Amino acid sequence: MQGFGYCCAHRDGDVGAGMDRNTDQLLRVARMYHVQAETMDSIARQLDVSRSTVSRLLKEAREKGLVRITVVDPDRPTTRVSEMFEKYFHVQAHLVHVRPGASSVFRLDQVAKVAARLLDETVHNGDTVGVAWGTTTSAIAVQLRPRRLQGVTVVGMNGGANQRTTGLPYVGSILQKFANAFNGEEQLFTLPAFFDDPRTKEMMWRERSTRHVLSVRQAARIAVFGVGGLGAELQSHVYSANYLTDAELAQLKEMGVVGDVCTVMLREDGSWRDISFNERASGMNPAELRQIPKRICVVSGTSKAAPVLGALRAGVATDLVIDEETARAVLQRMKPSLRI
């Protein structure tokens, strides 16, 4: 599945002539209709064309074989934006068109749909899938379609307990939805998201039960995770559900932390090793993540531009599912002089 961010014409009469039924444009309309569940009327309003034009584009996409069970791109054409992500970060960007002015919840929902379809194409019999709990993976879990696979294991990539609750019902529900969709079994990581003392973590890592789950997640072929952002518009669960005290949040900001991946804190420059807080984190750090062949990072919202940039610089992802506006914000933050 290929991302796209092709600009549309503004006048109905310009669509056919301007793009000459360009494959990128056909894919865009097909993705909006078949994957993001937009209506033809909604697509027509967003592209400023007639409903009949949308209908004709969808028909042509089908006739060209671009629409089967999912929206596919046999020639894998790339846009300038996705090319930049490949050039600077060595990731494949799956760009999601979201109408301007959409709410953060709607934006996340649209990105989650595309991420779910990508997972549908990626997960096969016998795979181990690592899932980092959070607002984003919770949204993806709702969008997954059941498949009759065999031998799939879904393992938690980070602990979920905090200072006030076990966190297990929330984390468990996410993993269970993933496991149910793939007809697999889930492996909970029943530990705190953050230990109070790094020495406690060292001791727990010696326990046989812990070592078993660590070995399962280390064997994952696919990982799916979001990026948490300090101060993001749509609050990441780790920052809104008693996992960190006000004093800890203030300390992280003083250290230049902009967000996290798998509850491992990152700076915008991608550094994480010298952040003492990470010695207490139970999640997979960037070095461990990079051992997993397929790493799908899913993000929505321009307020996460800084933590996404940090995550990409840390090399955590092979694939990035992201809305177009946020993708451009990340690139412009990286290099303001870029012309996108």
C-alpha positions in Angstrom: 0.0 0.0 0.0 1.5 3.3 -1.0 0.9 6.7 0.6 -0.1 9.7 -1.5 -0.4 13.5 -1.1 -1.2 14.7 -4.6 -2.7 18.2 -4.9 -6.1 18.3 -6.5 -7.5 20.8 -9.0 -9.9 23.4 -7.8 -12.3 23.5 -10.7 -14.3 20.6 -12.0 -13.3 21.2 -15.5 -9.6 21.2 -14.6 -9.6 17.7 -13.0 -9.4 15.6 -16.1 -7.1 17.9 -18.1 -4.8 18.9 -15.2 -4.0 15.4 -14.1 -4.9 13.4 -17.2 -6.5 10.8 -15.0 -3.2 10.6 -13.1 -2.7 7.4 -11.2 -1.8 9.3 -8.0 -5.1 11.2 -8.1 -7.1 8.0 -8.9 -5.4 6.3 -5.8 -6.2 9.3 -3.7 -9.9 9.3 -4.5 -10.1 5.5 -4.2 -8.4 5.5 -0.8 -10.7 8.2 0.5 -13.7 6.2 -0.6 -12.8 2.6 0.0 -10.4 2.9 3.0 -11.3 6.1 4.8 -15.0 5.5 4.3 -15.7 9.0 2.9 -18.9 9.4 0.9 -18.8 10.5 -2.7 -20.5 13.7 -1.7 -17.9 14.4 1.0 -15.0 13.7 -1.5 -16.7 16.0 -4.1 -16.9 18.8 -1.6 -13.2 18.4 -0.5 -11.9 18.3 -4.1 -14.4 21.0 -5.3 -15.7 18.8 -8.1 -19.1 17.3 -8.9 -20.3 14.0 -7.5 -20.4 12.6 -11.0 -16.7 13.3 -11.4 -15.9 11.4 -8.2 -18.0 8.5 -9.5 -16.2 8.5 -12.8 -12.8 8.5 -11.1 -13.8 5.6 -8.9 -15.0 3.7 -11.9 -11.7 4.3 -13.7 -9.7 3.3 -10.6 -11.6 0.0 -10.7 -11.1 -0.5 -14.4 -7.4 0.1 -14.1 -7.2 -2.5 -11.4 -6.2 -0.1 -8.6 -9.1 -1.3 -6.4 -9.4 -4.9 -5.4 -9.8 -6.1 -1.8 -7.8 -3.0 -0.8 -6.5 0.0 -2.6 -3.3 -1.0 -4.3 -0.6 0.7 -6.3 1.1 -1.7 -8.7 3.7 0.8 -9.9 4.3 2.4 -6.4 4.6 6.0 -7.6 5.8 8.3 -4.9 5.0 11.9 -4.2 7.5 14.6 -3.4 6.6 14.4 0.3 7.0 10.6 0.5 10.2 10.8 -1.4 11.6 13.3 1.2 10.8 10.8 4.0 12.6 8.1 2.1 15.5 10.4 1.4 16.0 11.8 4.9 14.7 9.0 7.2 14.7 5.9 5.0 11.0 5.2 5.8 8.1 4.5 3.5 5.5 7.2 4.2 1.8 6.3 3.8 0.2 9.7 3.6 -3.5 10.1 4.6 -5.6 12.9 3.2 -7.8 14.5 5.8 -10.1 17.4 5.0 -8.8 20.8 6.3 -10.2 21.8 9.6 -11.1 18.3 10.7 -11.1 17.6 14.5 -8.1 15.8 16.0 -10.4 12.8 16.8 -11.5 12.5 13.2 -8.0 12.9 11.9 -6.8 10.1 14.2 -9.7 7.9 13.0 -8.8 8.4 9.3 -5.1 7.6 9.9 -6.0 4.6 12.0 -8.1 3.2 9.2 -5.1 3.3 6.8 -2.8 1.8 9.4 -5.3 -1.0 10.0 -5.4 -1.8 6.2 -1.6 -1.8 6.1 -1.5 -4.3 9.0 -4.1 -6.3 7.2 -1.6 -6.6 4.2 1.4 -7.2 6.5 0.5 -9.8 9.1 0.7 -13.4 8.0 0.5 -16.9 9.6 3.0 -17.5 12.3 3.9 -13.8 12.8 4.6 -12.2 16.2 3.3 -8.7 16.3 4.5 -6.2 18.9 2.0 -3.6 20.0 2.7 -0.5 22.1 -0.4 0.5 24.0 -1.7 4.0 23.6 -4.3 6.3 22.1 -3.2 5.6 18.6 -3.0 1.8 18.8 -6.4 1.8 20.6 -7.9 3.6 17.6 -6.2 1.2 15.2 -7.6 -1.8 17.1 -11.1 -0.7 16.5 -10.5 -0.6 12.7 -9.0 -4.1 12.3 -10.9 -6.6 10.2 -11.0 -10.2 11.4 -8.8 -12.7 9.4 -8.6 -16.4 9.7 -4.8 -16.6 10.4 -2.9 -19.3 12.2 -0.2 -19.1 14.8 -0.2 -15.3 15.3 1.1 -14.0 18.6 0.4 -10.4 19.7 2.8 -9.2 22.5 2.8 -6.0 24.5 5.9 -3.9 23.9 5.7 -2.0 27.2 4.3 -2.4 30.7 1.0 -0.7 31.5 0.7 -0.4 35.3 1.0 3.0 37.0 1.2 4.5 40.5 -2.6 4.3 40.9 -3.9 1.5 38.7 -2.7 -1.8 37.2 -3.4 -0.4 33.7 -4.1 -3.9 32.6 -7.8 -3.6 31.5 -6.8 -0.7 29.1 -3.7 -2.4 27.8 -5.3 -5.8 27.7 -8.3 -4.6 25.7 -6.0 -3.3 23.0 -4.0 -6.4 22.7 -7.1 -8.6 22.8 -8.6 -6.7 19.9 -5.4 -7.2 17.9 -5.3 -10.8 18.8 -8.9 -11.4 17.9 -8.5 -9.7 14.5 -5.6 -12.0 13.6 -7.1 -15.1 15.3 -4.1 -15.2 17.5 -3.1 -15.2 21.2 -2.0 -12.2 23.2 1.0 -12.0 25.6 0.6 -9.2 28.2 3.6 -7.5 29.6 2.3 -7.3 33.2 4.8 -4.7 34.5 4.8 -1.0 35.3 5.2 1.4 32.4 7.9 3.1 34.6 9.6 1.5 37.6 10.2 3.7 40.7 13.9 2.6 40.8 16.1 1.4 38.0 17.4 -1.4 40.3 13.9 -2.8 40.5 13.8 -3.1 36.7 17.2 -4.8 36.7 15.9 -7.4 39.2 12.6 -8.0 37.3 14.6 -8.5 34.1 16.2 -11.5 35.8 12.9 -13.2 36.6 12.0 -16.2 34.3 8.5 -15.0 33.6 9.8 -11.6 32.6 12.5 -13.1 30.4 9.9 -15.2 28.6 7.9 -12.1 27.6 11.1 -10.3 26.7 12.1 -13.1 24.4 8.6 -13.1 22.7 8.7 -9.4 22.0 12.3 -9.6 20.8 11.2 -12.2 18.3 8.5 -9.9 16.8 8.6 -9.5 13.0 6.2 -6.6 13.1 5.8 -3.7 15.5 3.1 -1.1 15.6 3.2 2.0 17.8 2.3 5.7 18.0 4.4 8.6 19.1 3.5 10.4 22.4 3.9 14.1 22.5 4.3 16.4 25.5 1.6 19.0 25.0 0.0 17.3 22.0 -3.5 18.4 21.0 -4.9 14.9 21.4 -3.2 13.9 24.7 -1.2 10.7 24.7 -2.5 8.2 27.3 0.9 8.1 29.1 0.6 11.9 29.8 -3.0 12.0 30.8 -3.6 8.9 32.9 -1.5 9.1 36.1 1.7 7.6 34.7 3.8 10.7 35.4 3.7 13.2 38.2 3.7 17.0 37.6 7.3 17.1 38.9 8.4 14.3 36.5 6.8 16.1 33.5 8.6 19.3 34.5 11.9 17.4 34.8 11.4 15.8 31.4 10.8 19.2 29.8 14.0 20.5 31.4 15.9 17.7 29.8 14.6 18.6 26.4 12.2 15.7 26.0 9.5 16.3 23.4 7.7 12.9 23.5 8.1 9.1 23.6 7.9 5.9 21.7 6.9 2.8 23.7 7.2 5.0 26.8 10.9 5.6 26.1 11.5 9.3 26.1 13.1 11.2 23.2 14.5 14.6 22.3 13.8 16.2 19.0 17.3 15.4 17.8 16.6 11.7 18.3 18.7 11.2 21.4 17.5 9.1 24.3 20.4 7.1 25.8 21.4 9.8 28.3 17.9 10.5 29.6 18.1 9.0 33.1 14.3 8.5 33.1 14.6 5.8 30.5 16.5 3.6 32.9 13.1 3.1 34.6 11.1 2.5 31.4 9.8 -1.0 30.6 9.2 -0.3 26.9 11.5 -1.2 24.0 14.1 1.4 23.4 15.0 2.6 19.8 18.0 0.2 19.7 15.8 -2.7 20.5 13.1 -1.6 18.1 15.5 -1.4 15.3 16.0 -5.2 15.5 12.4 -5.7 14.4 12.2 -6.0 10.6 8.8 -4.2 10.0 8.2 -1.2 12.3 5.0 0.7 11.6 4.8 4.1 13.3 1.3 5.8 13.2 0.8 9.5 13.9 -1.8 12.2 13.5 -1.8 15.9 14.4 0.6 18.7 13.7 1.3 19.2 17.4 3.3 16.0 17.3 5.7 17.3 14.6 8.6 17.6 17.1 8.3 14.1 18.7 7.8 12.5 15.3 11.0 14.2 14.1 12.8 12.8 17.1 11.4 9.3 16.6 12.5 9.3 12.9 15.9 10.6 13.7 16.2 7.7 16.3 15.5 5.3 13.4 12.5 3.6 15.1 10.4 3.2 11.9 10.4 1.5 8.6 6.9 2.7 7.7 5.2 5.9 8.7 1.4 6.2 8.5 0.7 10.0 8.9 -1.8 12.6 7.7 -0.5 14.9 5.0 -0.6 18.1 7.0 1.4 16.6 9.8 3.9 15.1 7.3 4.5 18.5 5.9 4.9 20.0 9.4 7.6 17.4 10.2 9.6 18.1 7.1 9.3 21.9 7.5 10.4 21.6 11.2 13.4 19.5 10.1 14.4 21.9 7.3 12.4 25.2 7.2 14.0 26.0 3.8 12.4 23.0 2.1 9.9 23.7 -0.6 7.1 21.2 -0.4 
